[in-house]
């Protein structure tokens, strides 16, 4: 699987749910204020960090391809074997205050973190599943809680990514009967290497939503204070009613929290194009966000040295601003919790251009 194929597949997926619905009639004051803030924010940081960071893009002598956070899928790692990585996850150099200072100094106004990616592992204390960073690792600390505190101490707004549909740790996780669009690897989005024996008539995606996805999103909405946004992803299975359930859940618990376009079925508050792509045909009455990587991978991938220059990132930031779009730039910390040296250099370069001080 090549980088181009993976990005093309992401583009096909994004068409399922990237385009936000028009503003709801009678937005609440909280939601209207959140939309004004988002339009003014312009620049944010995202971080992909989880068990996949331990593998660093390689499994048994083979690299995973473009996106290291997809290594369980690309290398078809048995779910039980992948889960044993938790016993080795101990990021003793994790310093959330350093992450937030670097984001703030680079001119970023908000930070979004992967609370649960497609591997199903929660980076916070979840009562729903013990497959989480507190209960399953020697680290034993609630990463989301520490990042939320550090983010707000630095004066940034805090948001969370959550993979609501695809979950490779669950037999009823999304995508098991939805075909991926990578031509050289005709596969489904879900975990068919462990659960390919499941018959379509026995598949219960709704059970997964009720038992894990909806309860975990509820935890995130109720345990970590105000969130500026929830960043959903890969809506390949959710029906309109199921996507609406997630939207209503966010509205009920956090009326001032925005929802990105990848909630699916046109129900987001802002347009989320495919990865590393600017929105097209923008309208002044809609909100947009370009989300991009520093190199090619979202997760930690030391073999991927195709880092953008500071000048390229500044240019993308300005292009985004010129069409009325935000730009959210991703980092992929390593298994010890460090931002890789090339990423540090980029953030320091952005800080130098920003004057090295907090944006006003």
C-alpha positions in Angstrom: 0.0 0.0 0.0 1.5 3.3 -1.1 1.1 6.7 0.6 -0.9 7.9 -2.5 -3.3 5.0 -2.3 -3.9 5.6 1.4 -4.6 9.2 0.9 -6.9 8.5 -2.0 -8.8 6.0 0.2 -9.1 8.7 2.9 -10.5 11.0 0.3 -13.2 8.5 -0.6 -14.0 8.0 3.1 -14.1 11.7 3.8 -16.8 12.1 1.1 -19.1 10.0 3.4 -19.2 12.6 6.1 -16.9 15.6 5.5 -19.5 18.2 4.6 -21.2 19.9 7.5 -24.8 20.6 7.5 -26.0 24.2 7.3 -26.2 26.0 10.7 -29.1 24.7 12.7 -32.0 27.2 12.9 -31.8 28.9 16.3 -28.3 28.0 17.4 -28.0 28.3 21.2 -25.9 31.2 22.5 -23.3 28.7 23.5 -23.0 27.1 20.1 -23.0 30.5 18.3 -20.2 31.7 20.6 -18.2 28.5 19.9 -18.5 29.1 16.1 -17.3 32.6 16.4 -14.3 31.5 18.5 -13.5 28.7 16.0 -13.6 31.1 13.1 -11.1 33.4 14.9 -8.8 30.7 16.2 -7.3 29.8 12.8 -4.5 27.6 14.1 -4.5 24.4 16.3 -2.5 21.4 17.2 -3.4 17.7 17.1 -1.5 14.8 18.6 -1.8 11.1 17.6 -0.4 9.1 20.5 -1.1 5.5 21.6 0.1 1.9 21.7 1.1 2.2 18.0 3.8 4.7 19.1 5.7 1.7 20.6 5.9 0.0 17.2 7.2 3.2 15.5 5.9 2.0 12.1 7.5 -1.4 12.0 6.3 -4.9 12.8 8.5 -8.0 12.6 10.9 -6.4 10.3 8.4 -4.8 8.0 7.3 -1.2 7.8 3.6 -0.4 7.9 3.3 2.1 5.0 2.1 5.6 5.1 0.3 5.9 8.5 2.0 4.3 11.5 -1.1 4.5 13.7 -2.8 2.0 11.2 -0.1 -0.6 11.8 -2.5 -3.1 13.4 -4.6 -3.0 10.2 -1.8 -2.9 7.6 0.2 -5.7 9.2 -2.9 -7.6 10.4 -1.7 -7.9 13.9 -3.9 -10.2 16.0 -5.9 -8.1 18.4 -4.8 -10.2 21.5 -1.2 -9.8 20.5 -1.5 -6.1 19.8 -3.1 -5.7 23.3 0.0 -7.0 24.9 1.8 -3.8 23.9 0.0 -2.2 26.8 2.3 -3.9 29.3 5.3 -2.1 27.7 3.7 1.3 27.4 5.5 3.5 30.0 6.2 7.0 28.6 8.3 8.3 31.5 9.3 11.4 29.6 5.7 12.6 28.9 5.5 16.3 29.8 2.1 17.8 28.9 3.2 21.3 30.0 6.0 21.2 27.5 3.6 20.1 24.7 1.3 23.0 25.5 4.0 25.6 25.8 5.3 24.6 22.4 1.8 24.8 20.9 1.1 28.1 22.4 4.4 29.7 21.4 3.9 28.4 17.9 0.7 30.5 17.7 -1.8 27.7 18.2 -5.1 28.4 19.9 -6.4 24.9 20.6 -5.3 21.3 21.0 -7.0 18.1 20.0 -5.9 14.7 21.3 -6.6 11.1 20.3 -8.6 9.8 23.3 -9.3 6.5 21.3 -8.0 5.7 17.9 -9.1 2.8 15.6 -7.2 0.2 17.7 -9.8 0.7 20.5 -7.3 1.6 23.2 -8.4 4.5 25.4 -5.8 7.0 26.6 -7.8 7.8 29.7 -9.4 6.0 32.6 -12.5 4.4 31.2 -15.0 2.4 33.3 -16.4 1.0 30.0 -13.3 -1.0 29.0 -10.2 -1.9 30.9 -8.3 -1.7 27.6 -7.1 1.8 28.7 -3.9 3.5 29.7 -4.7 3.6 33.4 -5.8 0.0 33.9 -3.6 -1.8 31.3 -0.2 -0.2 31.4 2.6 0.3 34.0 2.3 4.1 33.3 -1.1 4.1 35.1 -1.8 7.8 34.5 -4.8 9.4 32.9 -3.2 11.1 29.8 -6.4 13.0 28.8 -6.8 14.5 32.3 -3.2 15.7 32.4 -3.4 17.1 28.9 -6.7 18.9 29.7 -5.1 20.5 32.8 -1.9 21.5 31.0 -3.9 22.8 28.0 -6.0 25.1 30.1 -3.1 26.3 32.2 -1.4 27.4 29.0 -4.5 29.3 27.9 -5.5 27.0 25.0 -8.8 25.3 24.4 -9.0 21.5 24.6 -10.7 19.1 22.3 -10.7 15.3 21.8 -10.6 12.9 18.9 -12.6 9.7 19.2 -13.0 6.9 16.7 -16.7 6.3 17.0 -17.2 3.8 14.2 -14.1 1.6 13.5 -12.7 -0.3 16.5 -10.4 -3.2 15.7 -10.5 -4.6 19.2 -14.2 -5.3 19.0 -15.9 -8.1 17.0 -18.8 -5.7 16.3 -16.6 -2.7 15.6 -17.4 -0.7 12.5 -16.3 -1.3 9.0 -16.4 -5.1 9.0 -18.6 -5.1 5.9 -17.5 -1.8 4.4 -14.9 -2.0 1.7 -11.8 0.1 1.9 -10.9 1.9 -1.4 -7.2 0.9 -1.6 -6.9 -0.8 -5.0 -3.8 -2.9 -4.3 -5.3 -4.2 -1.0 -9.0 -4.9 -1.5 -10.0 -5.1 2.2 -12.6 -3.8 4.6 -12.1 -1.0 7.1 -12.8 -3.3 10.1 -10.8 -6.2 11.7 -11.4 -9.0 9.3 -8.2 -10.8 10.3 -9.7 -11.7 13.7 -13.4 -11.4 13.0 -13.7 -12.3 9.4 -15.6 -15.4 10.3 -18.5 -13.3 11.6 -21.5 -13.6 9.3 -23.3 -10.5 8.2 -26.5 -11.6 9.7 -24.7 -12.1 13.1 -22.9 -8.7 13.0 -24.1 -6.3 15.6 -22.6 -2.9 15.1 -25.4 -1.4 17.2 -24.3 -3.5 20.1 -20.8 -2.0 19.9 -22.2 1.5 19.9 -24.3 0.8 22.9 -21.7 -1.1 24.9 -18.6 0.9 24.2 -18.7 3.9 21.8 -21.6 5.9 23.2 -20.7 5.3 26.8 -17.0 6.3 26.2 -18.0 9.5 24.4 -20.3 10.2 27.4 -17.3 9.7 29.7 -15.2 12.1 27.7 -18.0 14.7 27.7 -18.5 14.5 31.4 -15.1 13.9 33.0 -12.7 16.5 31.6 -14.4 19.9 31.8 -15.4 22.1 28.8 -14.3 20.8 25.4 -14.0 23.1 22.5 -14.7 20.3 20.0 -15.1 16.6 19.5 -13.2 15.3 16.4 -14.9 12.1 15.2 -13.4 10.0 12.4 -14.1 7.4 9.6 -17.9 7.3 9.6 -18.1 4.3 7.3 -20.8 2.3 9.1 -23.0 4.8 11.1 -26.5 5.4 9.8 -27.9 9.0 9.9 -29.8 8.0 13.1 -26.6 6.7 14.7 -24.6 9.8 13.7 -27.5 12.0 15.1 -27.3 10.1 18.4 -23.7 11.2 18.8 -24.5 14.8 17.9 -27.4 14.8 20.4 -25.1 13.4 23.0 -22.6 16.2 22.5 -25.3 18.8 22.5 -26.9 17.5 25.7 -23.7 17.4 27.8 -21.7 20.2 26.2 -23.9 22.7 24.3 -20.9 24.9 23.4 -18.8 22.0 22.0 -18.4 21.9 18.2 -18.5 18.7 16.1 -16.3 18.1 13.1 -17.6 16.9 9.7 -16.5 13.3 10.2 -19.3 12.5 12.5 -20.8 11.5 9.2 -24.1 12.0 7.4 -23.7 15.8 7.0 -24.2 16.4 10.7 -21.0 18.3 11.7 -20.7 21.9 12.6 -17.8 22.4 10.2 -16.3 20.9 7.1 -13.4 18.5 7.5 -11.9 17.7 4.1 -9.6 14.7 3.6 -6.2 14.6 5.3 -3.7 17.3 4.3 -6.2 19.0 2.0 -7.7 22.4 1.8 -11.5 22.8 1.5 -12.8 23.6 -2.0 -15.6 26.0 -2.9 -15.7 27.5 0.5 -18.7 29.6 1.6 -18.5 32.5 4.1 -21.4 31.1 6.1 -19.7 27.8 6.8 -16.7 26.8 9.0 -13.7 24.8 7.7 -10.6 23.1 9.1 -7.6 21.7 7.2 -5.9 19.0 9.3 -2.4 18.1 8.3 0.8 16.2 9.2 4.3 17.4 9.7 5.7 14.5 7.7 3.4 11.8 6.1 2.4 9.8 9.1 0.1 10.9 11.9 1.6 8.5 14.5 5.3 8.3 15.4 7.2 7.0 12.4 11.0 7.6 12.6 11.5 6.1 9.2 9.3 8.8 7.7 11.7 11.7 7.2 9.5 13.7 4.7 9.0 16.6 7.0 7.6 19.9 5.8 9.7 23.0 6.2 8.6 25.8 8.4 8.0 27.9 5.3 5.7 25.2 3.8 3.7 25.1 7.0 3.4 28.9 7.2 2.3 28.9 3.6 -0.4 26.3 4.3 -1.5 28.3 7.3 -1.8 31.4 5.2 -3.7 29.6 2.4 -6.1 28.2 5.0 -6.7 31.7 6.5 -7.2 33.2 3.0 -10.2 30.9 2.3 -11.6 31.2 5.8 -10.4 27.8 7.1 -8.6 26.8 10.3 -5.4 24.7 10.1 -4.7 22.0 12.6 -1.1 20.6 12.5 -0.4 17.2 13.9 2.4 15.9 16.0 3.2 12.2 16.6 5.0 11.7 20.0 7.2 8.7 20.5 6.7 5.8 23.0 8.4 7.8 25.8 6.2 10.8 25.3 8.6 13.0 23.4 7.9 15.1 20.4 10.4 13.9 17.8 13.4 16.3 17.2 12.2 17.3 13.6 8.8 18.2 15.1 10.4 20.2 17.9 12.5 22.1 15.2 9.3 22.9 13.3 7.5 24.2 16.4 10.5 26.3 17.4 10.6 27.7 13.9 6.9 28.6 14.0 7.5 30.1 17.5 10.3 32.3 16.1 8.0 33.5 13.4 5.3 34.2 16.0 7.7 36.1 18.2 7.9 33.2 20.7 5.0 34.5 22.7 1.4 33.6 23.4 -1.1 34.7 20.7 -3.5 37.4 21.6 
